[in-house]
Amino acid sequence: MTEKSDAEVRENERAEDAHERERVVLFGNETFFLGMLQAVSGASLFAALSQWQALADHGGRRVPLYFLTLMGAALASAVLAAYWKHQYKMWDVKAGASDADRRASEATKRWGRAGCYLRAMRLAMLISVISGVRKALSESPQAIP
């Protein structure tokens, strides 16, 4: 086997460092976005409950129920996304540890699990956004005086 030259080793380290910095930024953005989704949907639920009668007077009996259902789905999806984000990070760290211990098959399985949780997290984030935006887009201007 051939040994890597010092230049190749330094180039690989630079590439890994750049990738890690990008991942940290993305992870921070996802954390902020999940917090924002939880805050908006939770505050919307609280506002709807405190203004139940006004919503029913202006939009009918079903409007508050429809709104609560969508905001509840948005909040539940945001909370699930946060949980799956934790699971993704846990399996990613475990996979890295397995890879460092030269257990390639175990690392591959763990990265597979991490990828599954990453996809689930992103899907839950999308569902949360769609639930919140769906209500905002379906709001009838005639229902508000």
Secondary structure in CASP SS format (residue, H / E / C, confidence):
PFRMAT SS
TARGET T0000
AUTHOR 0000-0000-0000
METHOD secondary structure of the structure
MODEL  1
M C 1.00
T C 1.00
E C 1.00
K C 1.00
S C 1.00
D H 1.00
A H 1.00
E H 1.00
V H 1.00
R H 1.00
E H 1.00
N H 1.00
E H 1.00
R H 1.00
A H 1.00
E H 1.00
D H 1.00
A H 1.00
H H 1.00
E H 1.00
R H 1.00
E H 1.00
R H 1.00
V H 1.00
V H 1.00
L H 1.00
F H 1.00
G H 1.00
N H 1.00
E H 1.00
T H 1.00
F H 1.00
F H 1.00
L H 1.00
G H 1.00
M H 1.00
L H 1.00
Q H 1.00
A H 1.00
V H 1.00
S H 1.00
G H 1.00
A H 1.00
S H 1.00
L H 1.00
F H 1.00
A H 1.00
A H 1.00
L H 1.00
S H 1.00
Q C 1.00
W H 1.00
Q H 1.00
A H 1.00
L H 1.00
A H 1.00
D H 1.00
H H 1.00
G H 1.00
G C 1.00
R C 1.00
R H 1.00
V H 1.00
P H 1.00
L H 1.00
Y H 1.00
F H 1.00
L H 1.00
T H 1.00
L H 1.00
M H 1.00
G H 1.00
A H 1.00
A H 1.00
L H 1.00
A H 1.00
S H 1.00
A H 1.00
V H 1.00
L H 1.00
A H 1.00
A H 1.00
Y H 1.00
W H 1.00
K H 1.00
H H 1.00
Q H 1.00
Y H 1.00
K H 1.00
M H 1.00
W H 1.00
D H 1.00
V H 1.00
K H 1.00
A H 1.00
G H 1.00
A H 1.00
S H 1.00
D H 1.00
A H 1.00
D C 1.00
R C 1.00
R C 1.00
A H 1.00
S H 1.00
E H 1.00
A H 1.00
T H 1.00
K H 1.00
R H 1.00
W H 1.00
G H 1.00
R H 1.00
A H 1.00
G H 1.00
C H 1.00
Y H 1.00
L H 1.00
R H 1.00
A H 1.00
M H 1.00
R H 1.00
L H 1.00
A H 1.00
M H 1.00
L H 1.00
I H 1.00
S H 1.00
V H 1.00
I H 1.00
S H 1.00
G H 1.00
V H 1.00
R H 1.00
K H 1.00
A H 1.00
L H 1.00
S H 1.00
E C 1.00
S C 1.00
P H 1.00
Q H 1.00
A H 1.00
I C 1.00
P C 1.00
END
